[in-house]
Amino acid sequence: TAPYEDQRPAGGGGLRRPTGLFEGQRNYLPNFIQSVLSSIDLRDRQGCTMVVGSDGRYFSRTAIEIVVQMAAANGIGRLIIGQNGILSTPAVSCIIRKIKAAGGIILTASHCPGGPGGEFGVKFNVANGGPAPDVVSDKIYQISKTIEEYAICPDLRIDLSRLGRQEFDLENKFKPFRVEIVDPVDIYLNLLRTIFDFHAIKSLLTGPSQLKIRVDAMHGVMGPYVRKVLCDELGAPANSAINCVPLEDFGGQHPDPNLTYATTLLEAMKGGEYGFGAAFDADGDRYMILGQNGFFVSPSDSLAIIAANLSCIPYFRQMGVRGFGRSMPTSMALDRVAKSMKVPVYETPAGWRFFSNLMDSGRCNLCGEESFGTGSDHLREKDGLWAVLVWLSIIAARKQSVEEIVRDHWAKFGRHYYCRFDYEGLDPKTTYYIMRDLEALVTDKSFIGQQFAVGSHVYSVAKTDSFEYVDPVDGTVTKKQGLRIIFSDASRLIFRLSSSSGVRATLRLYAESYERDPSGHDQEPQAVLSPLIAIALKISQIHERTGRRGPTVIT
């Protein structure tokens, strides 16, 4: 084979590209799989066990066959694969940890569309069950740039639909190569049983005064999990689960659990019939919570409310609370809860891999991101269904509605108004120059103390920086993780380039403002934040420099 120059993992060992590239470019997928396998030291690789799963998107079955054939040829001893190739990202993390596997390969492009015209991705999780750290991603990239050959057993065929063990005798191998097809849900469900009080949740979802729920799997991987856990195990009626058949193109929709794309769920919740609604992304690590009448719980608020109510969960009553982690762009609502509980908060760059070190070292056991991801140290991935079960546990314990729980939280801690603007599909060169010029502007000493008047609001700049993170566990330094402007009233503006897909760039703008007074808790976030957003657009010139009139997505 010959190398491709564009196979740098975007973070967490993941390569996400248009499906047509994986399908049409000669050896594009084998090159990357070989680079991943070669990144594992030979002595660790020989005879080891690895986990393989996918979110069921188009090209997954073909890709799994190639992964299996290459794993066999590269000396892997055993593969654990979900039936029909299906395994959620949290389930992969769970199985890696349970069986002490060397790692796992997940075929997903997360919340991106599927189908031949959509996106495809390959993600590598390491032995702790978490996304590959940057040092591993860098190693994969270096190998991909010089690759000359890959190893494959092209005639090896497996039946993904048949549960159980399949063995293959290979030339020059003393032991047979083993593939085990497992139920996608069972091992993960057993873990959930040790974390939650299933009896309390079942009582909430059944009986005369049951909470009526609506859960949308968005035709991604979560259908089997929702049916088996929420319906079969916890007693929710079968019709409370919708879009539960995994489809290769996710029914032609974005499998992205937010107000822009989860409109089927939002409309159903607005009718008032259901007291609790949730949606999941394609691979099951992100989630959205809605209350009755479509009351939206922002991801940052969800994280803070979970933190404030951890005593509702048997796992945390037993383990205690050691610390919290949040990505830098996530709102500071979590910090106020942490202060009241006297536990530390670790502020990291975006990307779950930064939380893994903190959890492995015992520093924190609840983490979250504003991009609809929350999880704890039961795994090393964010976990959508876990978060939904936490919410149901809180509702069961407090005997309040979603909206009442959120409003009580605001009354106690204040409300953090928060908004994220995504400018997607931009020219990477344009975004590079926007960020370069913006960094020069905001990090200049003269920018501190500058005042911006918008209507009746006057904002004074208190602090600015280009965020960098020093890992408290191993001292690794990660630089240029976003530009921050913090004003004297603690309002924040953040600009960040997202690196999740390599072809076009996404520029993200975040605005946050704090309101202590309960009489100010009923406003629309965009209305409250419009002066801050006006400042951000003025100093960055995003619209002028990109030709855009506004963001692609607002969350």
MARLO-907572 format. One record per residue (C-alpha): residue number from 1; residue in three letters; x, z, y. Coordinates in pm, 1 decimal, decimal comma. Layout:
MARLO-907572
 num residu     east       up    north
 NUM    ALA        X        Z        Y
...
//
This chain:
MARLO-907572
 num residu     east       up    north
   1    THR      0,0      0,0      0,0
   2    ALA     95,9     -7,8    367,4
   3    PRO     33,3    272,1    620,9
   4    TYR   -231,5    285,5    892,3
   5    GLU   -131,6    434,6   1226,0
   6    ASP   -469,7    593,9   1300,8
   7    GLN   -506,4    848,4   1019,3
   8    ARG   -428,9   1158,9   1222,0
   9    PRO   -680,9   1429,5   1120,4
  10    ALA   -880,4   1539,0   1424,2
  11    GLY   -843,8   1909,1   1344,9
  12    GLY   -927,3   2107,3   1035,4
  13    GLY   -786,7   1833,3    812,3
  14    GLY  -1071,7   1594,1    890,1
  15    LEU  -1064,6   1216,5    940,1
  16    ARG  -1386,6   1070,3   1082,8
  17    ARG  -1426,4    697,9   1139,2
  18    PRO  -1693,2    423,7   1129,4
  19    THR  -1807,0    373,8    768,9
  20    GLY  -1713,4      5,6    789,0
  21    LEU  -1348,7    102,9    833,8
  22    PHE  -1342,6    310,1    513,0
  23    GLU  -1542,6     47,1    326,7
  24    GLY  -1378,6   -268,5    458,9
  25    GLN  -1013,3   -190,6    536,8
  26    ARG   -794,7   -234,4    230,9
  27    ASN   -678,0    102,1     90,5
  28    TYR   -798,5    292,0    398,7
  29    LEU   -958,3    570,0    192,7
  30    PRO   -693,5    581,6    -87,7
  31    ASN   -417,1    607,6    174,2
  32    PHE   -574,8    914,8    329,8
  33    ILE   -664,6   1078,8     -3,8
  34    GLN   -305,7   1028,2   -124,8
  35    SER   -176,5   1179,0    199,7
  36    VAL   -401,7   1483,3    146,4
  37    LEU   -294,5   1528,2   -217,3
  38    SER     73,8   1477,4   -132,0
  39    SER     46,5   1749,1    135,6
  40    ILE      1,9   2001,1   -148,9
  41    ASP    341,8   2102,3   -292,4
  42    LEU    400,0   1937,7   -629,5
  43    ARG    430,6   2267,3   -817,7
  44    ASP    100,1   2387,6   -668,7
  45    ARG    -67,5   2055,3   -742,1
  46    GLN     20,1   2014,6  -1110,4
  47    GLY   -268,8   2139,7  -1323,8
  48    CYS   -449,8   2299,2  -1029,4
  49    THR   -824,6   2312,5   -967,1
  50    MET   -988,0   2145,1   -667,4
  51    VAL  -1349,4   2127,4   -543,6
  52    VAL  -1514,9   1800,6   -433,6
  53    GLY  -1845,7   1761,3   -251,5
  54    SER  -2030,1   1541,0     -5,0
  55    ASP  -2328,2   1549,9    230,0
  56    GLY  -2478,2   1254,1     40,4
  57    ARG  -2421,5    996,0    311,3
  58    TYR  -2371,6    625,9    240,0
  59    PHE  -2037,6    543,8     65,4
  60    SER  -2006,3    902,3    -72,6
  61    ARG  -2051,2    805,5   -438,9
  62    THR  -1791,5    527,7   -416,8
  63    ALA  -1554,4    763,5   -236,9
  64    ILE  -1602,5   1043,5   -492,4
  65    GLU  -1512,5    802,5   -774,0
  66    ILE  -1188,9    713,2   -592,0
  67    VAL  -1110,8   1082,1   -526,3
  68    VAL  -1161,9   1165,0   -896,3
  69    GLN   -944,4    872,8  -1014,3
  70    MET   -667,7    968,2   -771,4
  71    ALA   -685,0   1342,1   -848,0
  72    ALA   -635,3   1262,6  -1218,2
  73    ALA   -337,3   1037,7  -1147,4
  74    ASN   -182,1   1298,5   -915,5
  75    GLY   -174,3   1573,3  -1176,9
  76    ILE   -476,9   1777,6  -1068,5
  77    GLY   -597,3   1961,5  -1380,7
  78    ARG   -961,6   2025,2  -1300,8
  79    LEU  -1224,6   1915,3  -1048,2
  80    ILE  -1545,7   2103,2   -970,2
  81    ILE  -1804,4   1861,6   -825,2
  82    GLY  -2162,9   1922,1   -714,8
  83    GLN  -2431,1   1742,6   -913,8
  84    ASN  -2487,0   1391,1   -773,6
  85    GLY  -2185,9   1456,0   -550,7
  86    ILE  -2385,8   1699,6   -336,3
  87    LEU  -2223,0   2018,8   -201,6
  88    SER  -2271,6   2173,3    139,1
  89    THR  -1958,1   2258,6    337,4
  90    PRO  -2033,1   2635,2    307,4
  91    ALA  -2082,1   2593,8    -69,8
  92    VAL  -1743,6   2418,7   -102,3
  93    SER  -1579,2   2708,5     82,3
  94    CYS  -1764,8   2954,8   -140,7
  95    ILE  -1658,1   2785,0   -465,8
  96    ILE  -1293,2   2746,4   -357,0
  97    ARG  -1277,6   3121,1   -291,8
  98    LYS  -1474,8   3221,0   -602,1
  99    ILE  -1260,0   3027,9   -851,2
 100    LYS   -934,7   3052,8   -650,7
 101    ALA   -899,6   2674,1   -626,8
 102    ALA   -604,7   2506,3   -453,5
 103    GLY   -842,7   2348,9   -202,1
 104    GLY  -1133,8   2111,4   -162,0
 105    ILE  -1220,6   1764,2    -36,6
 106    ILE  -1549,2   1728,4    150,6
 107    LEU  -1688,7   1383,7    224,4
 108    THR  -1884,7   1428,3    546,5
 109    ALA  -1897,0   1319,6    908,6
 110    SER  -2092,9   1635,1    995,1
 111    HIS  -2378,0   1567,1   1240,4
 112    CYS  -2293,4   1196,4   1292,7
 113    PRO  -2534,6    925,3   1170,5
 114    GLY  -2491,6    778,4    821,1
 115    GLY  -2555,4    440,2    662,3
 116    PRO  -2337,4    126,5    668,5
 117    GLY  -2337,6    124,5   1050,2
 118    GLY  -2280,6    499,4   1079,9
 119    GLU  -1981,2    729,0   1038,1
 120    PHE  -1794,7    854,7    732,3
 121    GLY  -1542,3   1133,0    703,4
 122    VAL  -1300,7   1311,7    473,2
 123    LYS  -1224,9   1679,1    528,4
 124    PHE   -961,2   1890,3    352,6
 125    ASN  -1014,4   2264,6    303,8
 126    VAL   -723,7   2480,4    189,5
 127    ALA   -699,9   2763,9    -65,8
 128    ASN   -866,8   3026,2    156,1
 129    GLY  -1176,0   2803,2    166,6
 130    GLY  -1129,3   2717,2    532,5
 131    PRO  -1044,9   2396,2    720,6
 132    ALA   -680,7   2289,5    703,2
 133    PRO   -468,6   2455,5    975,1
 134    ASP   -289,2   2228,0   1221,0
 135    VAL     40,7   2251,8   1034,0
 136    VAL   -128,2   2101,5    724,1
 137    SER   -310,1   1835,2    929,9
 138    ASP     23,4   1737,4   1086,1
 139    LYS    181,7   1710,3    739,0
 140    ILE   -104,0   1484,8    619,6
 141    TYR    -57,9   1263,2    925,4
 142    GLN    318,5   1234,7    879,5
 143    ILE    270,8   1131,4    514,5
 144    SER      3,5    876,2    613,6
 145    LYS    245,1    705,7    854,2
 146    THR    506,7    633,0    585,7
 147    ILE    295,0    591,9    271,0
 148    GLU    408,3    309,4     40,1
 149    GLU    205,7    371,7   -273,9
 150    TYR    -76,2    576,8   -416,1
 151    ALA   -152,9    691,3   -771,4
 152    ILE   -488,8    614,1   -933,0
 153    CYS   -654,3    592,1  -1277,4
 154    PRO   -883,2    296,7  -1199,4
 155    ASP  -1064,5    295,2  -1536,2
 156    LEU  -1172,5    660,9  -1525,1
 157    ARG  -1550,8    691,9  -1492,1
 158    ILE  -1759,8   1008,7  -1453,5
 159    ASP  -2132,0   1076,5  -1461,7
 160    LEU  -2215,6   1273,3  -1147,8
 161    SER  -2573,8   1337,6  -1258,6
 162    ARG  -2489,4   1522,1  -1582,5
 163    LEU  -2426,4   1895,2  -1551,3
 164    GLY  -2137,9   2029,3  -1757,7
 165    ARG  -1781,4   1943,3  -1855,5
 166    GLN  -1632,4   1595,3  -1899,9
 167    GLU  -1277,1   1564,2  -2036,6
 168    PHE  -1032,5   1273,5  -2023,6
 169    ASP   -705,1   1227,3  -2211,9
 170    LEU   -449,0   1067,2  -1981,8
 171    GLU   -115,8    905,2  -2063,6
 172    ASN    186,1   1133,8  -2016,3
 173    LYS    -36,0   1442,0  -1966,4
 174    PHE    -20,8   1734,4  -2210,8
 175    LYS   -364,3   1866,6  -2117,3
 176    PRO   -683,0   1667,1  -2070,4
 177    PHE   -809,9   1610,9  -1716,7
 178    ARG  -1133,7   1803,4  -1674,2
 179    VAL  -1431,0   1740,4  -1446,9
 180    GLU  -1708,0   2001,1  -1421,2
 181    ILE  -2037,9   1896,6  -1264,9
 182    VAL  -2209,2   2209,6  -1129,8
 183    ASP  -2543,2   2293,4   -973,8
 184    PRO  -2480,0   2261,9   -597,4
 185    VAL  -2666,7   2582,5   -509,5
 186    ASP  -2612,6   2844,4   -782,8
 187    ILE  -2267,0   2987,3   -702,3
 188    TYR  -2345,6   2997,5   -329,1
 189    LEU  -2686,3   3158,8   -392,7
 190    ASN  -2520,4   3433,1   -598,7
 191    LEU  -2297,7   3510,9   -300,3
 192    LEU  -2597,2   3526,9    -62,6
 193    ARG  -2766,3   3777,3   -296,7
 194    THR  -2473,9   4017,7   -243,0
 195    ILE  -2500,5   3990,6    138,0
 196    PHE  -2871,8   4017,9    215,4
 197    ASP  -3171,2   4229,1    120,6
 198    PHE  -3366,5   3948,6    -47,3
 199    HIS  -3659,3   4182,1   -115,5
 200    ALA  -3704,9   4248,2    258,1
 201    ILE  -3689,6   3875,9    342,4
 202    LYS  -3932,0   3790,6     59,6
 203    SER  -4178,5   4051,4    187,6
 204    LEU  -4159,1   3888,5    532,0
 205    LEU  -4228,1   3538,9    395,0
 206    THR  -4507,3   3629,3    148,4
 207    GLY  -4815,0   3848,3    145,2
 208    PRO  -5112,1   3878,6    382,4
 209    SER  -4919,6   3902,2    713,0
 210    GLN  -4647,5   3654,0    617,2
 211    LEU  -4425,9   3487,1    875,5
 212    LYS  -4498,8   3114,1    862,1
 213    ILE  -4173,7   2918,5    879,7
 214    ARG  -4080,2   2552,5    919,1
 215    VAL  -3732,7   2443,6    803,9
 216    ASP  -3597,3   2090,9    852,9
 217    ALA  -3308,3   1976,5    632,1
 218    MET  -3292,5   1647,9    829,3
 219    HIS  -3243,1   1451,2    503,2
 220    GLY  -2891,9   1593,4    472,4
 221    VAL  -2727,1   1806,8    206,6
 222    MET  -2940,0   2116,7    274,2
 223    GLY  -3261,8   2000,7    103,8
 224    PRO  -3176,4   2148,4   -239,2
 225    TYR  -3051,7   2471,7    -77,3
 226    VAL  -3362,4   2519,7    137,6
 227    ARG  -3592,0   2459,8   -159,4
 228    LYS  -3402,7   2680,6   -403,0
 229    VAL  -3319,5   2970,1   -167,3
 230    LEU  -3606,8   2986,3     82,7
 231    CYS  -3889,6   2852,0   -135,5
 232    ASP  -3804,9   2934,9   -499,6
 233    GLU  -3609,5   3255,2   -443,7
 234    LEU  -3766,9   3400,2   -127,8
 235    GLY  -4123,8   3279,5   -169,2
 236    ALA  -4172,4   3054,1    133,3
 237    PRO  -4447,7   2796,4     62,4
 238    ALA  -4310,9   2459,9    -53,7
 239    ASN  -4463,7   2283,5    247,8
 240    SER  -4257,5   2495,1    490,1
 241    ALA  -3952,7   2282,8    398,3
 242    ILE  -3942,9   1928,5    538,6
 243    ASN  -3707,1   1629,2    508,1
 244    CYS  -3549,5   1788,9    200,5
 245    VAL  -3451,6   1473,6      8,9
 246    PRO  -3087,1   1384,7     89,4
 247    LEU  -3077,9   1021,9    208,3
 248    GLU  -2772,3    799,4    255,2
 249    ASP  -2875,9    719,8    614,0
 250    PHE  -3054,8   1052,6    686,1
 251    GLY  -3376,0    858,0    734,7
 252    GLY  -3215,9    659,8   1016,4
 253    GLN  -3179,6    975,1   1229,3
 254    HIS  -2891,6   1177,4   1374,2
 255    PRO  -2865,4   1478,2   1137,1
 256    ASP  -2785,7   1696,5   1438,7
 257    PRO  -2982,3   2022,3   1483,8
 258    ASN  -3045,4   2027,2   1859,0
 259    LEU  -3336,2   1962,7   2094,6
 260    THR  -3236,2   1598,0   2136,0
 261    TYR  -3247,2   1501,7   1768,1
 262    ALA  -3453,1   1766,2   1583,2
 263    THR  -3771,4   1646,5   1755,0
 264    THR  -3988,7   1653,1   1439,1
 265    LEU  -3927,2   2026,3   1406,1
 266    LEU  -3964,5   2088,7   1779,7
 267    GLU  -4305,5   1918,9   1792,0
 268    ALA  -4424,7   2113,5   1486,9
 269    MET  -4312,6   2442,5   1644,3
 270    LYS  -4479,2   2364,2   1977,4
 271    GLY  -4816,5   2365,0   1799,2
 272    GLY  -4793,7   2743,4   1760,3
 273    GLU  -4874,8   2750,1   1387,8
 274    TYR  -4525,4   2859,3   1283,0
 275    GLY  -4344,2   3174,6   1390,7
 276    PHE  -3993,0   3065,5   1294,2
 277    GLY  -3824,8   2725,2   1278,8
 278    ALA  -3477,8   2612,1   1175,6
 279    ALA  -3290,0   2284,3   1130,9
 280    PHE  -2955,4   2203,6    968,8
 281    ASP  -2698,5   1929,9   1015,7
 282    ALA  -2588,2   1684,4    745,8
 283    ASP  -2334,2   1910,8    569,7
 284    GLY  -2511,5   2241,7    628,8
 285    ASP  -2266,6   2430,9    848,5
 286    ARG  -2464,3   2403,2   1176,5
 287    TYR  -2813,8   2526,2   1251,9
 288    MET  -3075,4   2561,3   1524,8
 289    ILE  -3331,3   2842,6   1564,3
 290    LEU  -3672,7   2798,6   1727,5
 291    GLY  -3943,3   3056,4   1782,0
 292    GLN  -4318,7   3013,4   1807,6
 293    ASN  -4434,6   2745,2   2054,3
 294    GLY  -4088,5   2585,2   2039,1
 295    PHE  -3900,3   2878,0   2199,9
 296    PHE  -3534,4   2766,6   2184,9
 297    VAL  -3253,5   3007,8   2098,2
 298    SER  -2924,5   2877,4   2236,5
 299    PRO  -2631,1   2894,6   1991,6
 300    SER  -2439,4   3132,6   2219,9
 301    ASP  -2740,2   3365,6   2244,9
 302    SER  -2792,9   3342,7   1868,4
 303    LEU  -2432,9   3454,7   1808,8
 304    ALA  -2467,6   3749,1   2050,2
 305    ILE  -2803,7   3857,0   1904,1
 306    ILE  -2666,6   3841,0   1548,7
 307    ALA  -2370,0   4054,8   1662,5
 308    ALA  -2601,0   4313,5   1820,3
 309    ASN  -2811,9   4338,1   1503,4
 310    LEU  -2555,0   4336,7   1223,7
 311    SER  -2681,7   4674,9   1103,5
 312    CYS  -2985,8   4484,7    964,8
 313    ILE  -2758,3   4321,4    704,4
 314    PRO  -2647,2   4526,6    398,0
 315    TYR  -2310,7   4343,5    390,3
 316    PHE  -2217,1   4467,9    737,4
 317    ARG  -2353,3   4818,9    678,4
 318    GLN  -2112,7   4833,9    384,6
 319    MET  -1812,0   4650,2    534,6
 320    GLY  -1837,8   4768,9    895,4
 321    VAL  -1770,7   4556,2   1203,0
 322    ARG  -1403,8   4493,6   1281,7
 323    GLY  -1416,2   4231,9   1556,3
 324    PHE  -1577,8   3913,4   1682,5
 325    GLY  -1444,4   3563,5   1744,9
 326    ARG  -1579,3   3287,3   1966,6
 327    SER  -1449,0   2952,4   2081,2
 328    MET  -1344,4   2944,5   2446,2
 329    PRO  -1634,4   2718,8   2560,9
 330    THR  -1892,5   2949,0   2396,1
 331    SER  -2076,2   3169,5   2645,4
 332    MET  -1956,7   3522,2   2712,7
 333    ALA  -2283,9   3676,6   2590,6
 334    LEU  -2094,5   3790,3   2277,2
 335    ASP  -1837,8   3974,7   2490,4
 336    ARG  -2104,3   4202,9   2638,4
 337    VAL  -2225,2   4301,8   2291,7
 338    ALA  -1867,0   4361,4   2177,2
 339    LYS  -1800,8   4585,3   2478,0
 340    SER  -2106,5   4797,6   2399,9
 341    MET  -1994,5   4825,0   2033,9
 342    LYS  -1630,4   4886,9   2131,2
 343    VAL  -1496,2   4605,1   1912,0
 344    PRO  -1248,7   4332,6   2016,2
 345    VAL  -1338,1   3968,3   2089,5
 346    TYR  -1091,4   3691,5   2006,2
 347    GLU  -1126,5   3381,7   2224,1
 348    THR   -997,3   3075,9   2038,3
 349    PRO   -984,7   2698,0   2086,8
 350    ALA  -1278,4   2500,0   1946,1
 351    GLY  -1244,6   2450,3   1570,0
 352    TRP  -1329,1   2687,3   1284,5
 353    ARG   -973,1   2680,5   1149,3
 354    PHE   -868,0   2920,1   1427,3
 355    PHE  -1108,6   3185,2   1294,7
 356    SER   -973,3   3168,9    937,9
 357    ASN   -645,7   3341,9   1025,7
 358    LEU   -832,1   3616,9   1212,9
 359    MET  -1063,5   3677,5    917,1
 360    ASP   -786,8   3658,8    656,0
 361    SER   -595,3   3926,7    846,8
 362    GLY   -903,8   4150,7    872,1
 363    ARG   -923,6   4129,9   1251,2
 364    CYS  -1279,3   3999,4   1274,0
 365    ASN  -1578,4   3937,2   1052,1
 366    LEU  -1825,9   3749,2   1273,9
 367    CYS  -1742,6   3424,3   1452,6
 368    GLY  -1931,8   3152,1   1633,8
 369    GLU  -1923,1   2841,2   1849,1
 370    GLU  -2159,4   2696,1   2108,3
 371    SER  -2188,3   2382,5   1894,4
 372    PHE  -2452,3   2546,3   1671,3
 373    GLY  -2207,1   2708,4   1426,4
 374    THR  -2195,9   3075,4   1321,5
 375    GLY  -2045,4   3249,3   1019,2
 376    SER  -1880,6   3561,5    885,4
 377    ASP  -1590,6   3651,8    658,2
 378    HIS  -1802,2   3596,4    344,7
 379    LEU  -1661,1   3240,1    370,9
 380    ARG  -1408,9   3054,2    583,5
 381    GLU  -1661,2   2804,9    721,1
 382    LYS  -1955,2   2825,2    955,6
 383    ASP  -2270,6   2862,7    753,2
 384    GLY  -2613,3   2742,7    866,5
 385    LEU  -2828,4   2894,7    591,0
 386    TRP  -2645,8   3227,5    618,3
 387    ALA  -2734,1   3234,7    991,2
 388    VAL  -3100,0   3158,4    915,9
 389    LEU  -3111,4   3442,8    661,1
 390    VAL  -2954,0   3675,4    919,1
 391    TRP  -3232,1   3585,1   1163,6
 392    LEU  -3502,0   3642,0    901,0
 393    SER  -3340,9   3978,8    818,1
 394    ILE  -3347,0   4079,4   1186,3
 395    ILE  -3713,5   3976,2   1219,2
 396    ALA  -3799,6   4174,2    903,7
 397    ALA  -3616,3   4484,7   1024,2
 398    ARG  -3736,2   4480,0   1386,6
 399    LYS  -4088,5   4351,2   1319,6
 400    GLN  -4070,4   4137,5   1633,8
 401    SER  -4102,8   3765,2   1701,8
 402    VAL  -3803,9   3543,4   1777,6
 403    GLU  -3896,5   3536,4   2146,5
 404    GLU  -3940,5   3915,6   2166,6
 405    ILE  -3599,3   3970,7   2005,0
 406    VAL  -3431,2   3730,4   2251,1
 407    ARG  -3607,6   3877,1   2557,3
 408    ASP  -3520,7   4233,5   2450,1
 409    HIS  -3159,1   4124,2   2420,6
 410    TRP  -3161,8   3973,9   2771,2
 411    ALA  -3322,0   4289,3   2911,9
 412    LYS  -3045,4   4502,0   2760,2
 413    PHE  -2740,5   4280,8   2818,9
 414    GLY  -2847,1   4028,7   3085,2
 415    ARG  -2893,9   3655,8   3035,1
 416    HIS  -2613,8   3400,3   3022,7
 417    TYR  -2753,1   3068,0   3141,6
 418    TYR  -2556,2   2798,5   2964,8
 419    CYS  -2550,0   2419,6   2939,6
 420    ARG  -2328,0   2154,3   2781,7
 421    PHE  -2315,5   1790,8   2894,9
 422    ASP  -2167,2   1540,5   2647,0
 423    TYR  -2035,7   1206,9   2773,3
 424    GLU  -1996,2   1017,2   2445,9
 425    GLY  -1843,1    681,8   2357,8
 426    LEU  -1597,5    673,5   2648,5
 427    ASP  -1274,4    477,7   2670,7
 428    PRO   -998,1    720,3   2557,4
 429    LYS   -762,7    601,1   2833,4
 430    THR  -1023,0    670,9   3102,7
 431    THR  -1087,4   1023,6   2972,9
 432    TYR   -713,1   1092,1   2953,5
 433    TYR   -669,0   1007,1   3323,6
 434    ILE   -979,7   1203,6   3426,8
 435    MET   -844,8   1515,3   3250,9
 436    ARG   -490,2   1460,2   3380,6
 437    ASP   -606,9   1433,2   3742,6
 438    LEU   -848,1   1723,1   3704,8
 439    GLU   -574,9   1946,1   3560,8
 440    ALA   -346,2   1864,4   3854,3
 441    LEU   -627,4   1951,4   4096,3
 442    VAL   -753,7   2279,2   3947,8
 443    THR   -416,9   2424,8   3844,5
 444    ASP   -268,2   2374,5   4192,6
 445    LYS   -224,3   2713,8   4361,5
 446    SER   -424,0   2598,5   4664,2
 447    PHE   -736,6   2559,1   4447,7
 448    ILE   -766,0   2937,6   4399,6
 449    GLY   -993,6   3085,1   4666,0
 450    GLN  -1149,6   2749,2   4745,4
 451    GLN  -1519,9   2773,8   4826,2
 452    PHE  -1797,3   2532,8   4729,2
 453    ALA  -2132,2   2548,1   4905,4
 454    VAL  -2428,0   2392,3   4724,7
 455    GLY  -2760,6   2458,7   4892,8
 456    SER  -2783,5   2835,3   4944,0
 457    HIS  -2513,4   2902,7   4683,3
 458    VAL  -2148,6   2956,9   4771,2
 459    TYR  -1903,1   2967,2   4481,4
 460    SER  -1550,3   3097,5   4529,9
 461    VAL  -1278,6   3003,6   4277,7
 462    ALA  -1122,7   3319,4   4127,5
 463    LYS   -914,2   3179,1   3841,9
 464    THR   -826,0   2846,2   3679,7
 465    ASP   -616,1   2744,9   3381,6
 466    SER   -552,1   2496,2   3106,1
 467    PHE   -652,8   2710,9   2810,0
 468    GLU   -386,6   2790,5   2554,6
 469    TYR   -414,6   3016,0   2251,9
 470    VAL   -150,6   3236,2   2094,1
 471    ASP   -258,9   3323,2   1739,2
 472    PRO   -230,5   3704,2   1709,4
 473    VAL   -154,8   3672,4   1337,3
 474    ASP    134,1   3424,1   1324,9
 475    GLY    216,5   3359,9   1691,9
 476    THR    131,4   2987,8   1674,3
 477    VAL     68,8   2846,4   2022,9
 478    THR   -203,0   2582,7   2078,6
 479    LYS   -197,7   2425,6   2426,2
 480    LYS   -423,2   2204,8   2639,9
 481    GLN   -751,1   2322,5   2488,3
 482    GLY   -969,0   2267,2   2793,4
 483    LEU   -970,7   2327,4   3168,2
 484    ARG  -1140,2   2643,6   3296,2
 485    ILE  -1266,1   2727,5   3641,7
 486    ILE  -1388,0   3086,4   3675,2
 487    PHE  -1567,8   3183,8   3995,9
 488    SER  -1582,5   3524,0   4163,5
 489    ASP  -1934,9   3588,2   4028,9
 490    ALA  -1804,2   3524,3   3670,9
 491    SER  -1970,4   3181,2   3653,6
 492    ARG  -1762,1   2931,9   3455,8
 493    LEU  -1703,5   2557,8   3445,5
 494    ILE  -1514,8   2408,8   3149,9
 495    PHE  -1397,5   2053,1   3085,9
 496    ARG  -1283,5   1956,2   2737,8
 497    LEU  -1204,7   1642,2   2540,8
 498    SER  -1355,6   1641,1   2192,3
 499    SER  -1141,9   1494,1   1917,1
 500    SER  -1393,9   1469,0   1634,0
 501    SER  -1397,4   1087,9   1612,4
 502    GLY  -1093,8    871,6   1672,2
 503    VAL  -1240,0    546,9   1803,0
 504    ARG  -1414,3    649,4   2126,8
 505    ALA  -1371,1    969,0   2325,5
 506    THR  -1621,2   1240,8   2416,8
 507    LEU  -1581,4   1438,7   2737,0
 508    ARG  -1765,4   1770,2   2744,9
 509    LEU  -1866,5   1965,4   3052,2
 510    TYR  -1985,2   2325,3   3014,6
 511    ALA  -2150,7   2542,6   3280,2
 512    GLU  -2230,9   2913,6   3253,9
 513    SER  -2388,2   3163,5   3490,9
 514    TYR  -2483,5   3529,7   3436,5
 515    GLU  -2808,4   3692,5   3550,0
 516    ARG  -2845,4   4069,3   3512,0
 517    ASP  -3184,8   4107,5   3682,9
 518    PRO  -3473,9   4072,3   3430,4
 519    SER  -3689,9   3911,6   3699,8
 520    GLY  -3448,5   3616,6   3690,6
 521    HIS  -3459,4   3564,1   3313,0
 522    ASP  -3739,5   3306,7   3302,9
 523    GLN  -3573,8   3014,0   3475,1
 524    GLU  -3480,9   2675,8   3331,4
 525    PRO  -3106,3   2673,1   3246,9
 526    GLN  -3045,8   2335,0   3411,5
 527    ALA  -3217,0   2448,8   3730,5
 528    VAL  -3002,2   2762,4   3747,7
 529    LEU  -2685,7   2571,2   3667,7
 530    SER  -2745,6   2262,5   3884,3
 531    PRO  -2522,5   2388,0   4171,9
 532    LEU  -2233,9   2445,3   3927,2
 533    ILE  -2289,0   2105,4   3767,0
 534    ALA  -2288,2   1943,0   4113,2
 535    ILE  -1946,2   2102,4   4178,4
 536    ALA  -1817,3   1983,7   3839,4
 537    LEU  -1929,5   1624,9   3899,1
 538    LYS  -1785,9   1625,9   4250,6
 539    ILE  -1436,2   1742,2   4155,4
 540    SER  -1412,5   1540,3   3830,9
 541    GLN  -1575,4   1215,3   3951,3
 542    ILE  -1695,6   1160,7   3592,4
 543    HIS  -1982,5    932,6   3689,2
 544    GLU  -1777,5    723,0   3929,4
 545    ARG  -1484,1    685,0   3689,2
 546    THR  -1685,6    611,9   3373,3
 547    GLY  -1970,3    409,1   3522,1
 548    ARG  -2215,8    653,1   3362,6
 549    ARG  -2521,0    784,6   3545,0
 550    GLY  -2545,2   1094,0   3331,7
 551    PRO  -2451,5   1254,7   3000,1
 552    THR  -2548,0   1114,9   2658,6
 553    VAL  -2666,1   1451,1   2526,7
 554    ILE  -2752,1   1778,0   2700,0
 555    THR  -2758,2   2105,0   2501,6
//
